[in-house]
């Protein structure tokens, strides 16, 4: 008996691989220093990221439960696709706008976080019950 690979599982691995490849994660601090941000301002931006992440984790989880994990993933990816552009364009102009764009990145992560992981057991149990 041969096992066919689960398409949902393959899609999850592709999504996770692409989402995890973030070439800017180690460079944004150097970029902000290049934009004449002080280490204090960079720390405030990092604190804003973690504060928004902490404050929005439960509401975005409730959103995913109410409206669906796919919608949560799509919103997270939509926000996440604009964040690098916003950060690299707005951060040199204003510290406030830079902190705002970095904090929106946290919102993107919370929309995606958990919703991507929960889809796997749901899809596996759905597919196994069909067979």
CNS distance restraints for C-alpha pairs under 8 A (distance, minus, plus):
assign (resid   5 and name CA) (resid   9 and name CA) 7.58 0.50 0.50
assign (resid   5 and name CA) (resid  10 and name CA) 7.35 0.50 0.50
assign (resid   6 and name CA) (resid  10 and name CA) 6.37 0.50 0.50
assign (resid   7 and name CA) (resid  11 and name CA) 6.09 0.50 0.50
assign (resid   8 and name CA) (resid  12 and name CA) 6.08 0.50 0.50
assign (resid   8 and name CA) (resid 120 and name CA) 7.20 0.50 0.50
assign (resid   8 and name CA) (resid 123 and name CA) 6.70 0.50 0.50
assign (resid   8 and name CA) (resid 124 and name CA) 7.97 0.50 0.50
assign (resid   9 and name CA) (resid  13 and name CA) 6.24 0.50 0.50
assign (resid   9 and name CA) (resid 120 and name CA) 6.68 0.50 0.50
assign (resid  10 and name CA) (resid  14 and name CA) 6.25 0.50 0.50
assign (resid  11 and name CA) (resid  15 and name CA) 6.03 0.50 0.50
assign (resid  12 and name CA) (resid  16 and name CA) 5.97 0.50 0.50
assign (resid  12 and name CA) (resid 116 and name CA) 7.61 0.50 0.50
assign (resid  12 and name CA) (resid 120 and name CA) 7.36 0.50 0.50
assign (resid  13 and name CA) (resid  17 and name CA) 6.00 0.50 0.50
assign (resid  14 and name CA) (resid  18 and name CA) 6.16 0.50 0.50
assign (resid  15 and name CA) (resid  19 and name CA) 5.89 0.50 0.50
assign (resid  16 and name CA) (resid  20 and name CA) 5.80 0.50 0.50
assign (resid  17 and name CA) (resid  21 and name CA) 6.28 0.50 0.50
assign (resid  23 and name CA) (resid  27 and name CA) 7.67 0.50 0.50
assign (resid  24 and name CA) (resid  28 and name CA) 5.94 0.50 0.50
assign (resid  26 and name CA) (resid  30 and name CA) 7.95 0.50 0.50
assign (resid  27 and name CA) (resid  31 and name CA) 6.14 0.50 0.50
assign (resid  28 and name CA) (resid  32 and name CA) 6.11 0.50 0.50
assign (resid  29 and name CA) (resid  33 and name CA) 6.21 0.50 0.50
assign (resid  29 and name CA) (resid  42 and name CA) 7.08 0.50 0.50
assign (resid  30 and name CA) (resid  34 and name CA) 6.12 0.50 0.50
assign (resid  31 and name CA) (resid  35 and name CA) 6.26 0.50 0.50
assign (resid  32 and name CA) (resid  36 and name CA) 6.53 0.50 0.50
assign (resid  32 and name CA) (resid  37 and name CA) 5.51 0.50 0.50
assign (resid  32 and name CA) (resid  42 and name CA) 7.20 0.50 0.50
assign (resid  32 and name CA) (resid  91 and name CA) 7.22 0.50 0.50
assign (resid  32 and name CA) (resid  92 and name CA) 7.60 0.50 0.50
assign (resid  33 and name CA) (resid  37 and name CA) 5.05 0.50 0.50
assign (resid  33 and name CA) (resid  38 and name CA) 6.65 0.50 0.50
assign (resid  33 and name CA) (resid  39 and name CA) 7.56 0.50 0.50
assign (resid  35 and name CA) (resid  91 and name CA) 7.47 0.50 0.50
assign (resid  35 and name CA) (resid  92 and name CA) 5.33 0.50 0.50
assign (resid  36 and name CA) (resid  92 and name CA) 7.98 0.50 0.50
assign (resid  37 and name CA) (resid  41 and name CA) 6.01 0.50 0.50
assign (resid  37 and name CA) (resid  42 and name CA) 6.62 0.50 0.50
assign (resid  37 and name CA) (resid  95 and name CA) 7.56 0.50 0.50
assign (resid  38 and name CA) (resid  42 and name CA) 6.38 0.50 0.50
assign (resid  39 and name CA) (resid  43 and name CA) 6.06 0.50 0.50
assign (resid  40 and name CA) (resid  44 and name CA) 6.23 0.50 0.50
assign (resid  41 and name CA) (resid  45 and name CA) 6.25 0.50 0.50
assign (resid  41 and name CA) (resid  95 and name CA) 7.39 0.50 0.50
assign (resid  42 and name CA) (resid  46 and name CA) 6.23 0.50 0.50
assign (resid  43 and name CA) (resid  47 and name CA) 6.03 0.50 0.50
assign (resid  44 and name CA) (resid  48 and name CA) 6.03 0.50 0.50
assign (resid  44 and name CA) (resid  99 and name CA) 7.51 0.50 0.50
assign (resid  45 and name CA) (resid  49 and name CA) 6.25 0.50 0.50
assign (resid  45 and name CA) (resid  98 and name CA) 7.56 0.50 0.50
assign (resid  45 and name CA) (resid  99 and name CA) 4.76 0.50 0.50
assign (resid  45 and name CA) (resid 102 and name CA) 6.58 0.50 0.50
assign (resid  45 and name CA) (resid 103 and name CA) 7.27 0.50 0.50
assign (resid  46 and name CA) (resid  50 and name CA) 6.39 0.50 0.50
assign (resid  46 and name CA) (resid 102 and name CA) 7.72 0.50 0.50
assign (resid  47 and name CA) (resid  51 and name CA) 5.96 0.50 0.50
assign (resid  48 and name CA) (resid  52 and name CA) 6.04 0.50 0.50
assign (resid  48 and name CA) (resid  99 and name CA) 6.80 0.50 0.50
assign (resid  48 and name CA) (resid 102 and name CA) 7.56 0.50 0.50
assign (resid  48 and name CA) (resid 103 and name CA) 5.54 0.50 0.50
assign (resid  49 and name CA) (resid  53 and name CA) 6.11 0.50 0.50
assign (resid  49 and name CA) (resid  99 and name CA) 7.98 0.50 0.50
assign (resid  49 and name CA) (resid 102 and name CA) 6.03 0.50 0.50
assign (resid  49 and name CA) (resid 103 and name CA) 4.37 0.50 0.50
assign (resid  49 and name CA) (resid 104 and name CA) 7.60 0.50 0.50
assign (resid  49 and name CA) (resid 105 and name CA) 7.15 0.50 0.50
assign (resid  49 and name CA) (resid 106 and name CA) 5.29 0.50 0.50
assign (resid  50 and name CA) (resid  54 and name CA) 6.02 0.50 0.50
assign (resid  50 and name CA) (resid 103 and name CA) 7.82 0.50 0.50
assign (resid  50 and name CA) (resid 106 and name CA) 6.99 0.50 0.50
assign (resid  51 and name CA) (resid  55 and name CA) 6.05 0.50 0.50
assign (resid  52 and name CA) (resid  56 and name CA) 5.84 0.50 0.50
assign (resid  52 and name CA) (resid 103 and name CA) 6.08 0.50 0.50
assign (resid  52 and name CA) (resid 104 and name CA) 7.81 0.50 0.50
assign (resid  52 and name CA) (resid 106 and name CA) 6.02 0.50 0.50
assign (resid  52 and name CA) (resid 107 and name CA) 6.54 0.50 0.50
assign (resid  53 and name CA) (resid  57 and name CA) 5.93 0.50 0.50
assign (resid  53 and name CA) (resid 103 and name CA) 7.94 0.50 0.50
assign (resid  53 and name CA) (resid 106 and name CA) 5.03 0.50 0.50
assign (resid  53 and name CA) (resid 107 and name CA) 6.15 0.50 0.50
assign (resid  53 and name CA) (resid 109 and name CA) 7.50 0.50 0.50
assign (resid  53 and name CA) (resid 110 and name CA) 6.20 0.50 0.50
assign (resid  55 and name CA) (resid  59 and name CA) 7.97 0.50 0.50
assign (resid  56 and name CA) (resid  60 and name CA) 5.93 0.50 0.50
assign (resid  56 and name CA) (resid 107 and name CA) 6.67 0.50 0.50
assign (resid  56 and name CA) (resid 110 and name CA) 6.65 0.50 0.50
assign (resid  57 and name CA) (resid  61 and name CA) 6.16 0.50 0.50
assign (resid  57 and name CA) (resid 110 and name CA) 5.39 0.50 0.50
assign (resid  57 and name CA) (resid 111 and name CA) 7.72 0.50 0.50
assign (resid  58 and name CA) (resid  62 and name CA) 6.16 0.50 0.50
assign (resid  59 and name CA) (resid  63 and name CA) 6.16 0.50 0.50
assign (resid  60 and name CA) (resid  64 and name CA) 6.21 0.50 0.50
assign (resid  60 and name CA) (resid  72 and name CA) 7.55 0.50 0.50
assign (resid  60 and name CA) (resid 110 and name CA) 6.35 0.50 0.50
assign (resid  60 and name CA) (resid 111 and name CA) 5.43 0.50 0.50
assign (resid  61 and name CA) (resid  65 and name CA) 6.23 0.50 0.50
assign (resid  61 and name CA) (resid 110 and name CA) 7.79 0.50 0.50
assign (resid  61 and name CA) (resid 111 and name CA) 7.18 0.50 0.50
assign (resid  61 and name CA) (resid 114 and name CA) 7.62 0.50 0.50
assign (resid  61 and name CA) (resid 115 and name CA) 7.61 0.50 0.50
assign (resid  62 and name CA) (resid  66 and name CA) 6.04 0.50 0.50
assign (resid  63 and name CA) (resid  67 and name CA) 5.78 0.50 0.50
assign (resid  63 and name CA) (resid  68 and name CA) 7.34 0.50 0.50
assign (resid  63 and name CA) (resid  72 and name CA) 7.01 0.50 0.50
assign (resid  64 and name CA) (resid  68 and name CA) 4.75 0.50 0.50
assign (resid  64 and name CA) (resid  69 and name CA) 4.70 0.50 0.50
assign (resid  64 and name CA) (resid  70 and name CA) 7.79 0.50 0.50
assign (resid  64 and name CA) (resid  71 and name CA) 7.09 0.50 0.50
assign (resid  64 and name CA) (resid  72 and name CA) 5.26 0.50 0.50
assign (resid  64 and name CA) (resid 111 and name CA) 7.70 0.50 0.50
assign (resid  64 and name CA) (resid 115 and name CA) 6.72 0.50 0.50
assign (resid  65 and name CA) (resid  69 and name CA) 6.78 0.50 0.50
assign (resid  67 and name CA) (resid  71 and name CA) 6.64 0.50 0.50
assign (resid  67 and name CA) (resid  72 and name CA) 7.64 0.50 0.50
assign (resid  68 and name CA) (resid  72 and name CA) 6.49 0.50 0.50
assign (resid  69 and name CA) (resid  73 and name CA) 6.10 0.50 0.50
assign (resid  69 and name CA) (resid 115 and name CA) 5.12 0.50 0.50
assign (resid  69 and name CA) (resid 116 and name CA) 7.36 0.50 0.50
assign (resid  69 and name CA) (resid 119 and name CA) 7.22 0.50 0.50
assign (resid  70 and name CA) (resid  74 and name CA) 6.16 0.50 0.50
assign (resid  70 and name CA) (resid 115 and name CA) 7.54 0.50 0.50
assign (resid  71 and name CA) (resid  75 and name CA) 6.16 0.50 0.50
assign (resid  72 and name CA) (resid  76 and name CA) 6.10 0.50 0.50
assign (resid  72 and name CA) (resid 111 and name CA) 5.39 0.50 0.50
assign (resid  72 and name CA) (resid 112 and name CA) 6.42 0.50 0.50
assign (resid  72 and name CA) (resid 115 and name CA) 6.78 0.50 0.50
assign (resid  73 and name CA) (resid  77 and name CA) 6.04 0.50 0.50
assign (resid  73 and name CA) (resid 111 and name CA) 6.20 0.50 0.50
assign (resid  73 and name CA) (resid 112 and name CA) 4.98 0.50 0.50
assign (resid  73 and name CA) (resid 115 and name CA) 6.49 0.50 0.50
assign (resid  73 and name CA) (resid 116 and name CA) 6.88 0.50 0.50
assign (resid  74 and name CA) (resid  78 and name CA) 6.00 0.50 0.50
assign (resid  75 and name CA) (resid  79 and name CA) 6.14 0.50 0.50
assign (resid  75 and name CA) (resid 108 and name CA) 7.45 0.50 0.50
assign (resid  75 and name CA) (resid 111 and name CA) 6.86 0.50 0.50
assign (resid  76 and name CA) (resid  80 and name CA) 5.82 0.50 0.50
assign (resid  76 and name CA) (resid 107 and name CA) 7.36 0.50 0.50
assign (resid  76 and name CA) (resid 108 and name CA) 4.28 0.50 0.50
assign (resid  76 and name CA) (resid 109 and name CA) 6.53 0.50 0.50
assign (resid  76 and name CA) (resid 110 and name CA) 7.46 0.50 0.50
assign (resid  76 and name CA) (resid 111 and name CA) 4.79 0.50 0.50
assign (resid  76 and name CA) (resid 112 and name CA) 5.24 0.50 0.50
assign (resid  77 and name CA) (resid  81 and name CA) 5.86 0.50 0.50
assign (resid  77 and name CA) (resid 108 and name CA) 6.72 0.50 0.50
assign (resid  77 and name CA) (resid 112 and name CA) 7.32 0.50 0.50
assign (resid  78 and name CA) (resid  82 and name CA) 6.86 0.50 0.50
assign (resid  78 and name CA) (resid 108 and name CA) 7.98 0.50 0.50
assign (resid  79 and name CA) (resid  83 and name CA) 6.50 0.50 0.50
assign (resid  79 and name CA) (resid 104 and name CA) 7.41 0.50 0.50
assign (resid  79 and name CA) (resid 105 and name CA) 7.29 0.50 0.50
assign (resid  79 and name CA) (resid 107 and name CA) 7.86 0.50 0.50
assign (resid  79 and name CA) (resid 108 and name CA) 5.53 0.50 0.50
assign (resid  80 and name CA) (resid  84 and name CA) 7.65 0.50 0.50
assign (resid  80 and name CA) (resid 105 and name CA) 6.08 0.50 0.50
assign (resid  80 and name CA) (resid 108 and name CA) 5.23 0.50 0.50
assign (resid  80 and name CA) (resid 109 and name CA) 7.56 0.50 0.50
assign (resid  81 and name CA) (resid  85 and name CA) 7.96 0.50 0.50
assign (resid  82 and name CA) (resid  86 and name CA) 6.14 0.50 0.50
assign (resid  83 and name CA) (resid  87 and name CA) 5.93 0.50 0.50
assign (resid  83 and name CA) (resid 101 and name CA) 6.09 0.50 0.50
assign (resid  83 and name CA) (resid 102 and name CA) 7.13 0.50 0.50
assign (resid  83 and name CA) (resid 104 and name CA) 7.05 0.50 0.50
assign (resid  83 and name CA) (resid 105 and name CA) 5.88 0.50 0.50
assign (resid  84 and name CA) (resid  88 and name CA) 6.06 0.50 0.50
assign (resid  85 and name CA) (resid  89 and name CA) 5.91 0.50 0.50
assign (resid  86 and name CA) (resid  90 and name CA) 5.51 0.50 0.50
assign (resid  86 and name CA) (resid  91 and name CA) 7.63 0.50 0.50
assign (resid  86 and name CA) (resid  98 and name CA) 7.73 0.50 0.50
assign (resid  86 and name CA) (resid 101 and name CA) 5.94 0.50 0.50
assign (resid  87 and name CA) (resid  91 and name CA) 5.31 0.50 0.50
assign (resid  87 and name CA) (resid  98 and name CA) 5.64 0.50 0.50
assign (resid  87 and name CA) (resid 101 and name CA) 5.53 0.50 0.50
assign (resid  87 and name CA) (resid 102 and name CA) 6.56 0.50 0.50
assign (resid  88 and name CA) (resid  92 and name CA) 7.22 0.50 0.50
assign (resid  89 and name CA) (resid  93 and name CA) 7.50 0.50 0.50
assign (resid  90 and name CA) (resid  94 and name CA) 6.36 0.50 0.50
assign (resid  90 and name CA) (resid  97 and name CA) 5.76 0.50 0.50
assign (resid  90 and name CA) (resid  98 and name CA) 5.60 0.50 0.50
assign (resid  90 and name CA) (resid 101 and name CA) 7.76 0.50 0.50
assign (resid  91 and name CA) (resid  95 and name CA) 5.89 0.50 0.50
assign (resid  91 and name CA) (resid  96 and name CA) 7.96 0.50 0.50
assign (resid  91 and name CA) (resid  97 and name CA) 6.14 0.50 0.50
assign (resid  91 and name CA) (resid  98 and name CA) 3.96 0.50 0.50
assign (resid  91 and name CA) (resid  99 and name CA) 7.61 0.50 0.50
assign (resid  92 and name CA) (resid  98 and name CA) 7.57 0.50 0.50
assign (resid  93 and name CA) (resid  97 and name CA) 7.63 0.50 0.50
assign (resid  94 and name CA) (resid  98 and name CA) 6.19 0.50 0.50
assign (resid  95 and name CA) (resid  99 and name CA) 6.08 0.50 0.50
assign (resid  96 and name CA) (resid 100 and name CA) 6.10 0.50 0.50
assign (resid  97 and name CA) (resid 101 and name CA) 6.13 0.50 0.50
assign (resid  98 and name CA) (resid 102 and name CA) 6.20 0.50 0.50
assign (resid  99 and name CA) (resid 103 and name CA) 6.00 0.50 0.50
assign (resid 100 and name CA) (resid 104 and name CA) 6.18 0.50 0.50
assign (resid 101 and name CA) (resid 105 and name CA) 6.41 0.50 0.50
assign (resid 102 and name CA) (resid 106 and name CA) 6.88 0.50 0.50
assign (resid 103 and name CA) (resid 107 and name CA) 6.75 0.50 0.50
assign (resid 104 and name CA) (resid 108 and name CA) 6.38 0.50 0.50
assign (resid 105 and name CA) (resid 109 and name CA) 6.37 0.50 0.50
assign (resid 106 and name CA) (resid 110 and name CA) 6.26 0.50 0.50
assign (resid 107 and name CA) (resid 111 and name CA) 6.29 0.50 0.50
assign (resid 108 and name CA) (resid 112 and name CA) 6.37 0.50 0.50
assign (resid 109 and name CA) (resid 113 and name CA) 5.64 0.50 0.50
assign (resid 110 and name CA) (resid 114 and name CA) 7.78 0.50 0.50
assign (resid 111 and name CA) (resid 115 and name CA) 7.17 0.50 0.50
assign (resid 112 and name CA) (resid 116 and name CA) 6.10 0.50 0.50
assign (resid 113 and name CA) (resid 117 and name CA) 7.41 0.50 0.50
assign (resid 114 and name CA) (resid 118 and name CA) 5.94 0.50 0.50
assign (resid 115 and name CA) (resid 119 and name CA) 6.42 0.50 0.50
assign (resid 116 and name CA) (resid 120 and name CA) 7.46 0.50 0.50
assign (resid 117 and name CA) (resid 121 and name CA) 7.87 0.50 0.50
assign (resid 118 and name CA) (resid 122 and name CA) 6.47 0.50 0.50
assign (resid 119 and name CA) (resid 123 and name CA) 5.92 0.50 0.50
assign (resid 120 and name CA) (resid 124 and name CA) 6.01 0.50 0.50
assign (resid 121 and name CA) (resid 125 and name CA) 5.98 0.50 0.50
assign (resid 122 and name CA) (resid 126 and name CA) 6.08 0.50 0.50
assign (resid 123 and name CA) (resid 127 and name CA) 5.97 0.50 0.50
assign (resid 124 and name CA) (resid 128 and name CA) 6.01 0.50 0.50
assign (resid 125 and name CA) (resid 129 and name CA) 6.06 0.50 0.50
assign (resid 126 and name CA) (resid 130 and name CA) 6.46 0.50 0.50
assign (resid 127 and name CA) (resid 131 and name CA) 6.74 0.50 0.50
